[in-house]
Amino acid sequence: MSGKDMENAAREPAWLKPATDYVPLVVFLVVYFTTDILTATAAIIVASLAALAVSYLVARRVPMLPLLAAGLLAIFGGLTLFFEDDFFIKIKPTIVQILFAVAIYGSLKMGKPVLKLLIGSAFPMREPAWATLSLRYALFFLVMAALNEVVWRTQSTDFWVTFDTVGQMGISFAFILSQVPFMMANRIDEAEQNAD
């Protein structure tokens, strides 16, 4: 994150990120349970694009991760609508999570852990900890990709939609919380940081 990006992020209202991250998921869930998967897919595409527009209007920037997610959603959602087949929207989380795992692991192997680039300035840690954290996150995303495959292939669409929205969010939150003790144990305090 560049200095300008950090400055812009600091000026964003506190409600912006949660609203732009979670409102499209809520729209998908509500529309699905009141209509069908195709209508819900169209609704989440529109809601995601609207979230990007709101982000730009309020903060004068569009964060890269939501932009990437909206792009992939538009592709897989568009295929779902074009072919009238929910296969595409159901495999989207698998593909996104595999891409995240590859990006995290690949960046680690190239010596530039993407997690350090994303959160290192806000949460400095000792160098070896970034490798461990990166491996944990890459493995987590691979497990989530496999779990999505099991769920959509063996369960009803109702169950998958609930899992894809509420379930994955809850599991992700629990995983992130489980990493906090490790991160705190490896955090570099100001004295250590100034000594480097």
ZAMARGU-4260 file (C-alpha; in steps of 0.2 Angstrom, whole numbers, plus 5000, padded with zeros to 4 digits):
<rodrens>
0) 5000/5000/5000 | 5008/5017/4995 | 5008/5032/5006 | 4994/5040/4996 | 4983/5024/4998
5) 4986/5024/5016 | 4982/5042/5017 | 4966/5039/5007 | 4961/5024/5018 | 4963/5034/5034
10) 4951/5047/5027 | 4938/5034/5023 | 4922/5034/5035 | 4922/5019/5046 | 4906/5012/5038
15) 4913/5012/5020 | 4923/4995/5020 | 4910/4985/5030 | 4896/4992/5019 | 4905/4989/5002
20) 4911/4971/5008 | 4895/4964/5016 | 4880/4973/5008 | 4882/4963/4991 | 4882/4947/5001
25) 4866/4952/5011 | 4858/4957/4994 | 4863/4940/4987 | 4856/4930/5002 | 4840/4940/5003
30) 4836/4940/4985 | 4840/4921/4983 | 4828/4916/4998 | 4814/4927/4990 | 4817/4922/4972
35) 4830/4911/4964 | 4848/4909/4961 | 4848/4917/4944 | 4840/4933/4951 | 4851/4933/4966
40) 4866/4931/4954 | 4861/4947/4944 | 4857/4956/4961 | 4874/4952/4968 | 4883/4958/4952
45) 4873/4975/4952 | 4876/4977/4971 | 4895/4973/4969 | 4896/4986/4955 | 4886/4999/4966
50) 4898/4995/4980 | 4913/5000/4970 | 4904/5016/4964 | 4900/5020/4982 | 4918/5017/4987
55) 4924/5028/4973 | 4911/5042/4976 | 4915/5043/4995 | 4934/5039/4996 | 4939/5044/4978
60) 4947/5027/4976 | 4943/5009/4972 | 4952/4996/4983 | 4961/4983/4972 | 4954/4967/4981
65) 4935/4972/4980 | 4939/4977/4961 | 4946/4960/4958 | 4932/4951/4967 | 4919/4961/4957
70) 4928/4957/4941 | 4928/4938/4945 | 4910/4939/4951 | 4905/4948/4934 | 4913/4934/4924
75) 4906/4919/4934 | 4890/4928/4937 | 4888/4933/4919 | 4892/4915/4914 | 4878/4909/4926
80) 4866/4921/4919 | 4871/4918/4900 | 4870/4899/4902 | 4856/4899/4915 | 4867/4887/4925
85) 4872/4889/4943 | 4887/4879/4941 | 4898/4894/4937 | 4892/4905/4952 | 4895/4889/4963
90) 4913/4886/4957 | 4918/4905/4959 | 4923/4904/4977 | 4933/4888/4974 | 4943/4897/4960
95) 4945/4914/4970 | 4951/4904/4985 | 4964/4894/4974 | 4970/4911/4966 | 4972/4918/4984
100) 4982/4903/4990 | 4993/4903/4974 | 4996/4922/4976 | 5000/4921/4994 | 5012/4906/4992
105) 5019/4912/4976 | 5023/4929/4984 | 5031/4920/4998 | 5042/4910/4986 | 5047/4926/4977
110) 5053/4933/4994 | 5039/4947/4994 | 5025/4940/5005 | 5009/4948/5000 | 5002/4948/5017
115) 5017/4958/5023 | 5014/4971/5009 | 4996/4972/5014 | 4997/4973/5033 | 5015/4975/5037
120) 5015/4993/5039 | 5000/4992/5051 | 5006/4976/5060 | 5025/4974/5059 | 5031/4957/5063
125) 5048/4948/5063 | 5053/4942/5046 | 5051/4923/5049 | 5033/4925/5055 | 5028/4932/5038
130) 5033/4915/5031 | 5023/4905/5044 | 5008/4917/5042 | 5008/4916/5023 | 5009/4897/5023
135) 4994/4896/5036 | 4984/4908/5025 | 4988/4899/5009 | 4983/4882/5017 | 4967/4890/5024
140) 4962/4896/5007 | 4965/4879/4999 | 4955/4870/5013 | 4941/4883/5010 | 4941/4879/4991
145) 4940/4861/4994 | 4926/4864/5007 | 4916/4874/4994 | 4918/4860/4982 | 4911/4847/4994
150) 4897/4858/4999 | 4890/4863/4982 | 4892/4846/4975 | 4884/4837/4990 | 4871/4849/4997
155) 4856/4858/4991 | 4857/4876/4983 | 4849/4883/4999 | 4863/4875/5010 | 4876/4881/4998
160) 4870/4899/4997 | 4869/4900/5016 | 4887/4892/5017 | 4894/4904/5004 | 4888/4919/5013
165) 4886/4916/5032 | 4896/4900/5033 | 4912/4906/5024 | 4912/4923/5033 | 4910/4914/5050
170) 4924/4902/5046 | 4935/4915/5039 | 4932/4926/5054 | 4936/4912/5066 | 4952/4908/5056
175) 4958/4926/5057 | 4955/4927/5076 | 4965/4911/5078 | 4980/4919/5070 | 4980/4934/5082
180) 4990/4925/5096 | 5003/4921/5084 | 5004/4938/5076 | 5004/4946/5094 | 5019/4934/5099
185) 5029/4939/5084 | 5024/4958/5083 | 5039/4970/5082 | 5037/4984/5095 | 5042/5002/5092
190) 5059/5000/5100 | 5063/4985/5089 | 5057/4993/5074 | 5067/5009/5077 | 5083/4998/5080
195) 5081/4990/5062
</rodrens>
